[in-house]
Amino acid sequence: MDLFRTLIASVIRCRALWPLLAAVLCLPAQSVFAQKGDLLTLPDAIGLTLAQNPELAVFPLQKRGLDGAGQTAALKPALELGVETEYKHFNESNSDNAPDPEDDADNEFELTVTLSSVIELGSKRMARVDVVNAQRDLLIADEQAKALDLLAEVIRRYTQVLAAQELVVLAKEKVSLARETLSAVSTRVSAAASPVSERLRAESALAKALLAEEGDQSMLVYYKLALSALWGQPAQDYLVDSSELYRFEPGASFDVLYVQSQENPAIARFASEERLQASQLRLTQANSRPDVGWYAGLRVNPAVNETAVLAGFNVPLFGAKRNRGAFITAMTELDEVVLRREAALLQLYPQLYLAVTSREQALGTVSTLQDAVIPKLRQALNEVDRAYRRGRDSYVDLISAREELLDAKRARIEAARSVLLFGAEIEQLTASPLGSAGVDSSK
């Protein structure tokens, strides 16, 4: 739970991402651990993912690493202690270097002790600290962007589970209709009102319906595993409320959504990256000013009872010229960030427009199918079924009416899934929820 609290604390510092997280995390959730057979809601899935997904676990480690880098960057230049010894041995064969005859010493031992350091010019220490702080801000932006990506992925996978469960319900309905059709056909065949071939076709249709049901069941298991894998427990068995597939958030206009998308963490990250490159540029400029090295010490020669005081300094030459290449590189990287942000904004506009218009079209499809198409097809199937049992309609008419109804219901499920998937994409692009309350469309 420490990771969860850390993530929420960092998210609070980002106004763009906070509304979306507040909308989903402040809802009453059951438990952060989905037990077998429990009802899993979307807030439950989001809480589990944010608390247990390993992709978020690396950010606290990287933050601790930057804390250490910050401590290192804030250090002043170190003091260096230097010790140098020199031993001189004289012999008679080297008369030029022989000691004074009045001196009893045949050898000389000289000791030099110095203390040295560097005086940093150009506010280099402050520039280093600014670079680490900018790296920390960029890491927070990356963490928020990753959290937003995970939120969108949870919504997408949860939507797939809802749609797969509805498809299983539809497959069961198809099996039930196939059984009813087989019963009606068998009755007519027994009464010699229909050929045996119709019963064989009805039996074949029932077998295919059972096979399709098995396939839909397998896909439901797969989507459940894919969802629970986000929090590291892919073997869980849980339940979902498939009616959530038809709860749609009220949409906003494209202009409003595009304004909100400017605060998307993926876009805001460029601002953090720009600050980092600007800090790197200032550090490069500071490195153009040479540091002044200094030293001070004592030199002692006990043999001649001599003590000397040492002091000096050194300055590198042509430092600005040698640093010119690094300065050009830093300027180029800063300009590149600005251009990449402009390119991302250009890509964001059509992407958001496509998501908004596609969602509106899918909403219209769901509304038309459930209000105007499905009720009429259901009524038509009832009429054809009664007419077939009375011998007025053919078996082909019955199968055609049944398949048209099932196709319309499947199209409604696919359209509802598209509404939620496009909604998740819009929320990911804008970093804010579509609405505060869902509109429940009756089935």
C-alpha positions as a printed NumPy array, in Angstrom:
array([[  0.   ,   0.   ,   0.   ],
       [  3.028,   2.339,   0.288],
       [  3.24 ,   2.411,  -3.509],
       [ -0.45 ,   3.228,  -3.739],
       [ -0.119,   6.156,  -1.316],
       [  3.03 ,   7.394,  -3.06 ],
       [  1.315,   7.316,  -6.44 ],
       [ -1.752,   9.154,  -5.175],
       [  0.454,  11.781,  -3.512],
       [  2.288,  12.4  ,  -6.764],
       [ -0.942,  12.418,  -8.72 ],
       [ -2.395,  15.098,  -6.44 ],
       [  0.421,  17.376,  -7.555],
       [ -0.821,  17.047, -11.133],
       [ -4.115,  18.882, -11.632],
       [ -4.645,  17.233, -14.995],
       [ -4.703,  13.649, -13.761],
       [ -6.351,  14.209, -10.383],
       [ -9.971,  14.65 , -11.642],
       [ -9.918,  11.304, -13.412],
       [ -8.449,   9.472, -10.435],
       [-10.814,  11.22 ,  -8.046],
       [-13.777,  10.151, -10.137],
       [-12.853,   6.474, -10.041],
       [-10.982,   6.08 ,  -6.758],
       [-13.349,   8.04 ,  -4.536],
       [-16.237,   5.773,  -5.457],
       [-17.132,   3.228,  -2.77 ],
       [-15.153,   0.092,  -3.513],
       [-15.535,  -3.294,  -1.883],
       [-12.029,  -4.588,  -1.258],
       [ -8.614,  -4.227,  -2.824],
       [ -8.458,  -7.971,  -3.173],
       [-10.977,  -9.721,  -5.382],
       [-11.83 , -13.06 ,  -3.81 ],
       [-13.05 , -15.978,  -5.85 ],
       [-16.667, -15.493,  -6.858],
       [-16.806, -11.853,  -5.687],
       [-18.305,  -9.083,  -7.783],
       [-15.48 ,  -7.022,  -9.262],
       [-16.324,  -3.389, -10.017],
       [-14.28 ,  -0.984, -12.101],
       [-13.012,   0.973,  -9.034],
       [-11.923,  -2.362,  -7.52 ],
       [ -9.949,  -3.216, -10.66 ],
       [ -8.332,   0.238, -10.733],
       [ -7.396,   0.08 ,  -7.051],
       [ -5.871,  -3.371,  -7.439],
       [ -3.884,  -2.303, -10.499],
       [ -2.496,   0.879,  -8.942],
       [ -1.581,  -0.96 ,  -5.747],
       [ -0.027,  -4.098,  -7.235],
       [  1.044,  -3.497, -10.832],
       [  4.826,  -3.977, -11.077],
       [  5.203,  -1.271, -13.735],
       [  4.545,   1.33 , -11.035],
       [  6.849,  -0.26 ,  -8.472],
       [  9.968,   1.078, -10.214],
       [  9.114,   4.736,  -9.656],
       [  9.686,   4.806,  -5.849],
       [ 13.058,   3.139,  -6.469],
       [ 13.985,   5.723,  -9.066],
       [ 12.892,   8.496,  -6.697],
       [ 15.223,   7.186,  -4.006],
       [ 17.981,   7.076,  -6.59 ],
       [ 17.351,  10.728,  -7.461],
       [ 17.393,  11.613,  -3.757],
       [ 20.893,  10.181,  -3.603],
       [ 21.856,  12.04 ,  -6.764],
       [ 20.525,  15.253,  -5.202],
       [ 22.705,  14.781,  -2.143],
       [ 25.735,  14.248,  -4.355],
       [ 24.946,  17.289,  -6.516],
       [ 24.674,  19.526,  -3.432],
       [ 28.152,  18.64 ,  -2.178],
       [ 30.818,  21.301,  -2.167],
       [ 34.233,  20.535,  -3.714],
       [ 36.149,  18.094,  -1.559],
       [ 39.304,  18.968,   0.355],
       [ 42.309,  16.868,  -0.601],
       [ 45.19 ,  16.081,   1.69 ],
       [ 48.493,  15.514,  -0.041],
       [ 51.644,  14.024,   1.481],
       [ 54.972,  13.857,  -0.382],
       [ 58.246,  12.525,   0.935],
       [ 61.701,  12.832,  -0.548],
       [ 64.731,  10.922,   0.711],
       [ 68.23 ,  11.979,  -0.341],
       [ 71.245,   9.73 ,   0.151],
       [ 74.716,  11.116,  -0.319],
       [ 77.952,   9.248,  -0.999],
       [ 81.539,  10.307,  -1.451],
       [ 81.624,   9.555,  -5.174],
       [ 79.208,  12.363,  -5.874],
       [ 81.085,  15.303,  -4.52 ],
       [ 78.815,  17.861,  -6.155],
       [ 75.801,  16.708,  -4.174],
       [ 77.633,  15.932,  -0.954],
       [ 76.431,  17.67 ,   2.147],
       [ 78.343,  20.331,   3.948],
       [ 81.307,  18.774,   5.749],
       [ 80.207,  20.55 ,   8.907],
       [ 76.852,  18.768,   8.637],
       [ 76.845,  15.395,  10.363],
       [ 73.969,  14.12 ,   8.28 ],
       [ 74.781,  11.685,   5.526],
       [ 71.133,  11.624,   4.341],
       [ 68.25 ,  14.042,   4.091],
       [ 64.524,  13.321,   4.564],
       [ 62.096,  15.916,   3.259],
       [ 58.326,  15.884,   4.002],
       [ 55.71 ,  17.986,   2.198],
       [ 52.079,  18.183,   3.403],
       [ 49.501,  20.089,   1.338],
       [ 45.798,  20.802,   1.534],
       [ 44.043,  21.512,  -1.785],
       [ 40.607,  22.003,  -3.233],
       [ 38.69 ,  23.774,  -5.99 ],
       [ 36.732,  27.002,  -5.981],
       [ 33.708,  26.487,  -8.24 ],
       [ 32.713,  29.511, -10.287],
       [ 29.497,  30.084, -12.184],
       [ 27.111,  28.643,  -9.543],
       [ 27.847,  25.102, -10.651],
       [ 26.519,  23.517,  -7.459],
       [ 23.177,  25.261,  -7.814],
       [ 23.031,  24.236, -11.488],
       [ 23.654,  20.58 , -10.563],
       [ 20.898,  20.68 ,  -7.945],
       [ 18.516,  22.246, -10.484],
       [ 19.229,  19.417, -12.926],
       [ 18.388,  16.776, -10.305],
       [ 15.201,  18.633,  -9.342],
       [ 14.197,  18.78 , -12.995],
       [ 14.871,  15.044, -13.315],
       [ 12.644,  14.488, -10.298],
       [  9.827,  16.505, -11.893],
       [ 10.222,  14.534, -15.116],
       [ 10.046,  11.273, -13.164],
       [  6.805,  12.416, -11.531],
       [  5.411,  13.259, -14.963],
       [  6.414,   9.804, -16.229],
       [  4.753,   8.214, -13.209],
       [  1.541,  10.122, -13.815],
       [  1.568,   9.227, -17.513],
       [  2.124,   5.555, -16.707],
       [ -0.685,   5.64 , -14.135],
       [ -3.003,   7.197, -16.71 ],
       [ -2.041,   4.563, -19.277],
       [ -2.796,   1.832, -16.748],
       [ -6.152,   3.403, -15.905],
       [ -7.102,   3.426, -19.569],
       [ -5.899,  -0.157, -19.992],
       [ -7.946,  -1.282, -16.981],
       [-11.04 ,   0.337, -18.475],
       [-10.406,  -1.277, -21.849],
       [ -9.881,  -4.752, -20.416],
       [-12.813,  -4.402, -18.05 ],
       [-14.966,  -3.386, -21.01 ],
       [-13.824,  -6.477, -22.904],
       [-14.891,  -8.639, -19.951],
       [-18.318,  -6.964, -19.878],
       [-18.803,  -7.447, -23.606],
       [-17.569, -11.047, -23.49 ],
       [-20.013, -11.85 , -20.693],
       [-22.865, -10.332, -22.688],
       [-21.818, -12.369, -25.715],
       [-21.995, -15.502, -23.576],
       [-25.534, -14.551, -22.557],
       [-26.366, -14.008, -26.212],
       [-24.84 , -17.382, -27.107],
       [-27.033, -19.065, -24.495],
       [-30.044, -17.319, -25.98 ],
       [-29.028, -18.569, -29.42 ],
       [-28.826, -22.123, -28.062],
       [-32.233, -21.715, -26.466],
       [-33.75 , -20.451, -29.717],
       [-32.112, -23.321, -31.605],
       [-33.674, -25.807, -29.193],
       [-37.085, -24.187, -29.595],
       [-36.704, -24.252, -33.374],
       [-35.705, -27.915, -33.289],
       [-38.747, -28.7  , -31.161],
       [-41.05 , -26.89 , -33.565],
       [-39.46 , -28.536, -36.592],
       [-39.641, -31.98 , -34.99 ],
       [-43.329, -31.466, -34.316],
       [-44.   , -30.573, -37.94 ],
       [-41.849, -33.442, -39.21 ],
       [-43.711, -35.883, -36.987],
       [-46.95 , -34.564, -38.39 ],
       [-45.549, -34.991, -41.913],
       [-45.972, -31.248, -42.452],
       [-42.251, -30.675, -43.089],
       [-39.515, -32.759, -44.666],
       [-36.928, -34.604, -42.561],
       [-34.216, -32.372, -44.032],
       [-35.55 , -29.443, -41.993],
       [-35.064, -31.379, -38.774],
       [-31.535, -32.295, -39.816],
       [-30.779, -28.645, -40.527],
       [-32.256, -27.659, -37.152],
       [-30.096, -30.24 , -35.382],
       [-27.052, -28.925, -37.221],
       [-27.933, -25.355, -36.224],
       [-28.196, -26.44 , -32.553],
       [-24.766, -28.109, -32.72 ],
       [-23.207, -24.973, -34.199],
       [-24.876, -22.824, -31.539],
       [-23.413, -25.03 , -28.79 ],
       [-19.983, -24.805, -30.42 ],
       [-20.235, -21.009, -30.628],
       [-21.216, -20.888, -26.953],
       [-18.068, -22.797, -26.013],
       [-15.986, -20.332, -28.019],
       [-17.579, -17.343, -26.302],
       [-17.016, -18.96 , -22.907],
       [-13.337, -19.406, -23.731],
       [-13.01 , -15.757, -24.756],
       [-14.655, -14.672, -21.496],
       [-12.092, -16.67 , -19.514],
       [ -9.289, -15.109, -21.577],
       [-10.483, -11.531, -21.031],
       [-10.873, -12.173, -17.292],
       [ -7.327, -13.486, -17.114],
       [ -6.056, -10.5  , -19.109],
       [ -7.755,  -8.101, -16.695],
       [ -6.588,  -9.75 , -13.484],
       [ -3.053, -10.017, -14.901],
       [ -2.793,  -6.239, -14.48 ],
       [ -2.542,  -6.715, -10.712],
       [ -0.515,  -9.93 , -10.868],
       [ -3.253, -12.484, -10.091],
       [ -4.248, -14.009, -13.444],
       [ -5.795, -17.159, -11.939],
       [ -8.659, -15.433, -10.159],
       [-12.309, -16.181, -10.84 ],
       [-14.627, -13.249, -10.262],
       [-17.961, -11.869, -11.413],
       [-18.814,  -8.607, -13.16 ],
       [-22.085,  -6.772, -13.604],
       [-22.583,  -6.891, -17.369],
       [-25.243,  -4.166, -17.167],
       [-22.315,  -1.729, -16.784],
       [-21.739,  -2.247, -20.491],
       [-24.777,  -0.041, -21.126],
       [-23.975,   2.723, -18.617],
       [-22.627,   5.587, -20.675],
       [-21.079,   8.804, -19.443],
       [-22.504,  12.038, -20.873],
       [-20.08 ,  13.411, -23.428],
       [-18.749,  16.941, -23.818],
       [-18.118,  18.961, -26.955],
       [-14.931,  18.44 , -28.887],
       [-13.717,  21.98 , -28.192],
       [-14.02 ,  21.472, -24.432],
       [-12.285,  18.106, -24.606],
       [ -9.458,  19.503, -26.728],
       [ -8.797,  22.237, -24.184],
       [ -8.671,  19.596, -21.452],
       [ -6.29 ,  17.493, -23.505],
       [ -3.666,  20.258, -23.285],
       [ -3.148,  19.23 , -19.641],
       [ -2.68 ,  15.577, -20.487],
       [  0.349,  14.185, -18.578],
       [  1.773,  12.959, -21.876],
       [  1.73 ,  16.569, -23.109],
       [  2.633,  18.099, -19.745],
       [  5.639,  15.795, -19.673],
       [  7.196,  17.869, -22.44 ],
       [  7.15 ,  20.881, -20.098],
       [  9.043,  18.869, -17.48 ],
       [ 11.448,  17.63 , -20.121],
       [ 11.921,  21.181, -21.368],
       [ 12.767,  22.33 , -17.836],
       [ 15.26 ,  19.475, -17.555],
       [ 16.972,  20.415, -20.826],
       [ 17.013,  24.079, -19.777],
       [ 18.699,  23.055, -16.508],
       [ 21.196,  20.983, -18.471],
       [ 21.899,  24.026, -20.65 ],
       [ 22.501,  26.215, -17.581],
       [ 24.839,  23.594, -16.156],
       [ 26.709,  23.483, -19.464],
       [ 27.031,  27.264, -19.419],
       [ 28.295,  27.129, -15.832],
       [ 30.889,  24.528, -16.807],
       [ 32.245,  26.99 , -19.353],
       [ 33.662,  29.035, -16.472],
       [ 36.869,  27.399, -15.23 ],
       [ 37.241,  26.343, -11.632],
       [ 40.161,  27.74 ,  -9.659],
       [ 42.256,  25.096,  -7.96 ],
       [ 44.305,  26.067,  -4.904],
       [ 46.694,  24.421,  -2.509],
       [ 48.557,  25.327,   0.679],
       [ 51.004,  23.352,   2.777],
       [ 54.316,  22.944,   4.564],
       [ 57.632,  21.444,   3.521],
       [ 59.875,  20.263,   6.337],
       [ 63.514,  19.136,   6.14 ],
       [ 64.717,  18.078,   9.625],
       [ 68.237,  17.424,   8.392],
       [ 68.882,  21.082,   7.762],
       [ 66.164,  22.333,  10.122],
       [ 64.319,  23.946,   7.246],
       [ 60.577,  24.681,   7.036],
       [ 58.886,  26.182,   3.972],
       [ 55.308,  27.381,   3.438],
       [ 53.726,  26.441,   0.102],
       [ 50.736,  28.082,  -1.597],
       [ 49.499,  28.329,  -5.141],
       [ 46.617,  28.048,  -7.56 ],
       [ 45.89 ,  26.75 , -11.05 ],
       [ 43.298,  27.693, -13.663],
       [ 42.454,  25.605, -16.758],
       [ 42.864,  27.543, -19.982],
       [ 40.445,  27.818, -22.865],
       [ 37.594,  26.16 , -20.88 ],
       [ 34.802,  27.969, -22.756],
       [ 36.215,  26.912, -26.114],
       [ 36.517,  23.302, -25.044],
       [ 32.923,  23.36 , -23.738],
       [ 31.438,  24.821, -26.928],
       [ 30.437,  21.412, -28.313],
       [ 28.531,  20.471, -25.152],
       [ 26.746,  23.837, -25.259],
       [ 25.631,  23.259, -28.874],
       [ 24.372,  19.779, -27.936],
       [ 22.363,  21.124, -24.996],
       [ 20.808,  23.845, -27.161],
       [ 19.853,  21.291, -29.813],
       [ 18.221,  18.977, -27.286],
       [ 16.209,  21.874, -25.867],
       [ 14.955,  22.889, -29.318],
       [ 14.104,  19.245, -30.057],
       [ 11.83 ,  19.051, -27.013],
       [  9.851,  22.068, -28.214],
       [  9.427,  20.581, -31.686],
       [  8.367,  17.188, -30.317],
       [  5.728,  18.867, -28.151],
       [  4.321,  20.696, -31.177],
       [  4.276,  17.429, -33.142],
       [  2.459,  15.659, -30.311],
       [ -0.192,  18.389, -30.217],
       [ -0.672,  18.073, -33.974],
       [ -1.215,  14.321, -33.609],
       [ -3.5  ,  14.783, -30.615],
       [ -6.073,  16.871, -32.489],
       [ -7.146,  14.295, -35.126],
       [ -6.808,  11.426, -32.655],
       [ -9.164,  13.078, -30.197],
       [-11.556,  14.132, -32.961],
       [-11.755,  10.573, -34.279],
       [-12.414,   9.198, -30.792],
       [-15.159,  11.747, -30.077],
       [-16.961,  11.305, -33.404],
       [-16.643,   7.507, -33.294],
       [-18.067,   7.437, -29.78 ],
       [-21.013,   9.598, -30.84 ],
       [-21.653,   7.318, -33.808],
       [-21.503,   4.23 , -31.583],
       [-23.927,   5.866, -29.145],
       [-26.337,   6.501, -31.993],
       [-25.987,   2.892, -33.119],
       [-26.784,   1.546, -29.658],
       [-29.794,   3.844, -29.351],
       [-31.17 ,   2.909, -32.769],
       [-30.675,  -0.82 , -32.279],
       [-32.267,  -1.044, -28.851],
       [-35.116,   1.398, -29.495],
       [-36.068,   0.844, -33.125],
       [-34.499,  -2.353, -34.45 ],
       [-34.415,  -5.036, -31.757],
       [-38.023,  -4.629, -30.525],
       [-39.351,  -4.928, -34.073],
       [-37.157,  -7.909, -34.892],
       [-38.253,  -9.62 , -31.663],
       [-41.883,  -9.034, -32.582],
       [-41.226, -10.248, -36.12 ],
       [-39.628, -13.458, -34.814],
       [-42.667, -14.143, -32.633],
       [-44.956, -13.659, -35.621],
       [-42.877, -15.891, -37.896],
       [-42.621, -18.567, -35.206],
       [-46.403, -18.688, -34.786],
       [-46.896, -18.677, -38.539],
       [-44.363, -21.505, -38.976],
       [-46.041, -23.65 , -36.38 ],
       [-49.335, -23.127, -38.248],
       [-47.735, -23.921, -41.588],
       [-48.008, -20.452, -43.106],
       [-44.247, -19.586, -43.133],
       [-41.289, -21.672, -44.175],
       [-38.32 , -22.89 , -42.173],
       [-36.095, -20.43 , -44.056],
       [-38.279, -17.53 , -42.87 ],
       [-37.989, -18.74 , -39.273],
       [-34.195, -19.095, -39.394],
       [-33.823, -15.735, -41.141],
       [-35.927, -13.943, -38.514],
       [-34.007, -15.606, -35.684],
       [-30.592, -14.735, -37.13 ],
       [-31.606, -11.136, -37.806],
       [-32.581, -10.703, -34.145],
       [-29.382, -12.311, -32.885],
       [-27.245, -10.254, -35.269],
       [-28.908,  -7.053, -34.091],
       [-28.259,  -7.949, -30.446],
       [-24.643,  -8.773, -31.21 ],
       [-24.289,  -5.477, -33.079],
       [-25.671,  -3.669, -30.018],
       [-23.091,  -5.362, -27.791],
       [-20.287,  -4.426, -30.186],
       [-21.533,  -0.837, -30.401],
       [-21.779,  -0.569, -26.608],
       [-18.255,  -1.926, -26.315],
       [-17.083,   0.681, -28.826],
       [-18.724,   3.439, -26.788],
       [-16.805,   2.436, -23.673],
       [-13.534,   1.848, -25.516],
       [-13.676,   5.211, -27.27 ],
       [-14.657,   6.773, -23.957],
       [-11.572,   5.257, -22.341],
       [ -9.433,   6.699, -25.128],
       [-10.988,  10.132, -24.662],
       [-10.372,   9.99 , -20.919],
       [ -6.787,   8.963, -21.552],
       [ -6.258,  11.842, -23.979],
       [ -7.933,  14.439, -21.761],
       [ -6.885,  13.019, -18.363],
       [-10.378,  13.698, -17.028],
       [-13.633,  11.717, -16.781],
       [-16.332,  12.187, -19.393],
       [-18.959,  12.871, -16.759],
       [-19.723,  12.568, -13.103],
       [-22.742,  10.31 , -13.493],
       [-23.543,   7.596, -15.948],
       [-26.649,   7.421, -18.063],
       [-28.161,   3.972, -17.734],
       [-29.533,   2.714, -21.016],
       [-32.031,  -0.03 , -20.458],
       [-31.494,  -3.301, -22.191]])
